[in-house]
Amino acid sequence: MLLRLLFAPVTGITWIAGQLQERVDSEMNVKENLQKQLLALQLAFDMGDVPEAEFEEQEEELLLEIQELEDLENLEQQAEAE
């Protein structure tokens, strides 16, 4: 019981680190999926399967989502540095 109380701060920090790692991993997967969607869209446009107007609209949406994720990552890194 006493050891458990002594190690509680370490256990808590370890748990927080694990949660942060899971979040980073899930965000990286989301970012990778968005980049794959963007590549697939580009290929479809190059092959003539997607009209230019539709391509531009979908490309802008995907790029904005990727930018939002990158901005969030930067904010988290700044918060960790402080």
FENBEL-V318650 format. One record per residue. N is the residue number from 1. RES is the residue in three letters. PHI is phi in whole degrees, 0 to 359 (999 if undefined). D_FIRST is the distance of its C-alpha to the first C-alpha in Angstrom with 2 decimals. Layout:
N&RES&PHI&D_FIRST ; N&RES&PHI&D_FIRST
This chain:
1&MET&999&0.00 ; 2&LEU&293&3.80 ; 3&LEU&297&5.47 ; 4&ARG&298&5.05 ; 5&LEU&293&6.42 ; 6&LEU&293&8.75 ; 7&PHE&268&10.04 ; 8&ALA&303&10.56 ; 9&PRO&298&14.13 ; 10&VAL&293&15.02 ; 11&THR&298&14.00 ; 12&GLY&295&16.04 ; 13&ILE&295&18.92 ; 14&THR&298&19.02 ; 15&TRP&296&19.25 ; 16&ILE&298&21.98 ; 17&ALA&299&23.82 ; 18&GLY&297&23.89 ; 19&GLN&295&25.32 ; 20&LEU&297&27.90 ; 21&GLN&296&28.92 ; 22&GLU&298&29.47 ; 23&ARG&294&31.58 ; 24&VAL&297&33.61 ; 25&ASP&298&34.24 ; 26&SER&293&35.41 ; 27&GLU&293&37.62 ; 28&MET&295&39.12 ; 29&ASN&296&39.96 ; 30&VAL&296&41.62 ; 31&LYS&297&43.51 ; 32&GLU&298&44.68 ; 33&ASN&296&45.87 ; 34&LEU&297&47.78 ; 35&GLN&293&49.40 ; 36&LYS&293&50.40 ; 37&GLN&297&51.90 ; 38&LEU&296&53.81 ; 39&LEU&296&55.16 ; 40&ALA&297&56.20 ; 41&LEU&297&57.91 ; 42&GLN&298&59.76 ; 43&LEU&296&60.92 ; 44&ALA&297&62.12 ; 45&PHE&294&64.00 ; 46&ASP&298&65.55 ; 47&MET&274&66.75 ; 48&GLY&87&68.27 ; 49&ASP&278&66.04 ; 50&VAL&236&64.75 ; 51&PRO&294&67.14 ; 52&GLU&300&66.74 ; 53&ALA&297&65.89 ; 54&GLU&294&63.11 ; 55&PHE&301&61.83 ; 56&GLU&298&61.72 ; 57&GLU&294&59.91 ; 58&GLN&293&57.22 ; 59&GLU&298&56.90 ; 60&GLU&298&56.34 ; 61&GLU&300&53.61 ; 62&LEU&294&51.77 ; 63&LEU&296&52.17 ; 64&LEU&294&50.87 ; 65&GLU&296&47.74 ; 66&ILE&297&47.16 ; 67&GLN&297&47.73 ; 68&GLU&298&45.24 ; 69&LEU&297&42.54 ; 70&GLU&295&43.43 ; 71&ASP&296&43.38 ; 72&LEU&297&39.91 ; 73&GLU&299&38.70 ; 74&ASN&296&40.31 ; 75&LEU&297&38.68 ; 76&GLU&294&35.22 ; 77&GLN&294&35.95 ; 78&GLN&294&37.18 ; 79&ALA&294&34.11 ; 80&GLU&291&31.84 ; 81&ALA&289&34.12 ; 82&GLU&279&33.81
